[in-house]
Amino acid sequence: MEAIAREEMTDEGWGYYSSAADDEVSMRENRTAFQRIFFRPRVLRDMSAVDTSTSLLGSPCAMPLYISACALGKLAHPLGEVGLTMAAGRQHIVHMLPTLASSSLEDMCGARALDATQWFQLYVNRDRAKTAELVQKAEQLGCKALAITVDAPLLGRRERDMRNKFSSEPPKVQKGAEIRRDGGTARAISAWIDPALNWNDLQWLASITRMPLILKGIQCSEDALLAARHPNVRAIVVSNHGGRQLDYARSGVEMLAEVMAALRSEGLQNRIEVYMDGGVRRGTDLLKCLCLGGRAVGIGRPALWGLASYGDAGVERVLEILKEELRMAMVMCGCKSIADIRPEMIDARSLQAHISTVPADRLFEINYRPLPLVSRL
Ligand SMILES: Cc1cc2nc3c(=O)[nH]c(=O)nc-3n(C[C@H](O)[C@H](O)[C@H](O)COP(=O)(O)O)c2cc1C
């Protein structure tokens, strides 16, 4: 899907979606970290039926995966976020709607399937009255949780994006505002975000809504423990924002291992739900995160690539592939249900090594033929 999306998208859209901070080390590390985890499967367990379903903050879903908030969906496809929500609804998974959506909140919530769950991702405005209005509108329109992005006092330096002039429609939330267009998309859409946001603001945010709070962008055990002990926090997303914020931030999956160990050692692992995102591209990635103790994973770019390639049908195909891969990985590991997934089913001893060296294998290099990239028929 990524290869097809690259052919379909404008340079501006591709630059914004595919870019990450500085030298993009953290974005690549999100992928390579998964390659340092191997499985310890169990066998002879009657794998004739496997169930991938679970629940997130009380909402049932078909698998422990949700579509994370990504700004400006219309850079991928005219349907924008509405296409993502349609596909998520048909596949019975959660969609986290972005503050910086190209579609209006009314349109995104209006496209929600009858039994589907949407969460609302929040960037906090310097003008708190505007934030309160937005949050209450999301709640009235049926969003079931509020995911506050906490890793973005500023949006990161994404050079691939900064080389482009922002020429597209700004997000609906910026209607009527002055926009600087000469420093790329991220700069153009983020000037109003409040860099002063801090732990003391959470109580106020909890007071303006009944939606449970999720903190998106926790990156170490110290902050995870603060979140778990906070009376208003119900879930966290361990994430480096797809590598787009601080380059050399550790991978989502490595941080997940650290965070779960800290929560367990304090007996807090059941006080909050822990999700992760960043670099999830295979069902095995998903299973590794569940083995580490994560309750679900988020995907960003894979859903956008599906949307850019084939609209909502492309997103749905991405979700089907990931679900089938997860089901297959669960069968091979001996897990009939999500509850059967255990920490002992992985060997993650190399996860913190930050080195992925595979010894050269001459036979492989000579004989291996990589699968060719598919392109649009
Ligand atoms: C194009 C793009 C836009 C994004 N916009 C937002 C956003 O507005 N708010 C936010 O909290 N995270 C945003 N993210 C981060 C995602 O929610 C998620 O953390 C990340 O994409 C996960 O990594 P992945 O793309 O490797 O799956 C964005 C990511 C991308 C790729």
The ligand as an SDF file (V2000), in Angstrom:
LIG
                    3D

 31 33  0  0  0  0  0  0  0  0999 V2000
    0.6850   12.1810    8.7090 C   0  0  0  0  0  0  0  0  0  0  0  0
    0.6090   12.0140   10.1860 C   0  0  0  0  0  0  0  0  0  0  0  0
   -0.1200   12.9230   10.9320 C   0  0  0  0  0  0  0  0  0  0  0  0
   -0.2200   12.7770   12.3120 C   0  0  0  0  0  0  0  0  0  0  0  0
   -0.9770   13.6610   13.0130 N   0  0  0  0  0  0  0  0  0  0  0  0
   -1.1130   13.5140   14.3510 C   0  0  0  0  0  0  0  0  0  0  0  0
   -1.9420   14.3910   15.0850 C   0  0  0  0  0  0  0  0  0  0  0  0
   -2.5460   15.3070   14.5400 O   0  0  0  0  0  0  0  0  0  0  0  0
   -2.0350   14.2010   16.4290 N   0  0  0  0  0  0  0  0  0  0  0  0
   -1.3610   13.1800   17.0610 C   0  0  0  0  0  0  0  0  0  0  0  0
   -1.4750   13.0260   18.2800 O   0  0  0  0  0  0  0  0  0  0  0  0
   -0.5940   12.3150   16.3830 N   0  0  0  0  0  0  0  0  0  0  0  0
   -0.4520   12.4580   15.0430 C   0  0  0  0  0  0  0  0  0  0  0  0
    0.3300   11.5660   14.3400 N   0  0  0  0  0  0  0  0  0  0  0  0
    0.9710   10.4350   15.0470 C   0  0  0  0  0  0  0  0  0  0  0  0
    0.0840    9.1970   14.9960 C   0  0  0  0  0  0  0  0  0  0  0  0
   -1.0720    9.3630   15.7620 O   0  0  0  0  0  0  0  0  0  0  0  0
    0.8390    7.9490   15.5100 C   0  0  0  0  0  0  0  0  0  0  0  0
    1.3680    8.2400   16.7790 O   0  0  0  0  0  0  0  0  0  0  0  0
    1.9480    7.4810   14.5640 C   0  0  0  0  0  0  0  0  0  0  0  0
    1.6220    7.7290   13.2250 O   0  0  0  0  0  0  0  0  0  0  0  0
    2.2260    6.0070   14.7480 C   0  0  0  0  0  0  0  0  0  0  0  0
    3.2810    5.5890   13.9540 O   0  0  0  0  0  0  0  0  0  0  0  0
    3.1050    4.8490   12.5270 P   0  0  0  0  0  0  0  0  0  0  0  0
    2.7740    5.9200   11.5280 O   0  0  0  0  0  0  0  0  0  0  0  0
    4.4560    4.2270   12.3050 O   0  0  0  0  0  0  0  0  0  0  0  0
    2.0100    3.8180   12.6640 O   0  0  0  0  0  0  0  0  0  0  0  0
    0.4510   11.7110   12.9520 C   0  0  0  0  0  0  0  0  0  0  0  0
    1.1770   10.7980   12.1970 C   0  0  0  0  0  0  0  0  0  0  0  0
    1.2580   10.9360   10.8270 C   0  0  0  0  0  0  0  0  0  0  0  0
    2.0430    9.9250   10.0380 C   0  0  0  0  0  0  0  0  0  0  0  0
  1  2  1  0
  2  3  1  0
  2 30  2  0
  3  4  2  0
  4  5  1  0
  4 28  1  0
  5  6  2  0
  6  7  1  0
  6 13  1  0
  7  8  2  0
  7  9  1  0
  9 10  1  0
 10 11  2  0
 10 12  1  0
 12 13  2  0
 13 14  1  0
 14 15  1  0
 14 28  1  0
 15 16  1  0
 16 17  1  0
 16 18  1  0
 18 19  1  0
 18 20  1  0
 20 21  1  0
 20 22  1  0
 22 23  1  0
 23 24  1  0
 24 25  2  0
 24 26  1  0
 24 27  1  0
 28 29  2  0
 29 30  1  0
 30 31  1  0
M  END
$$$$
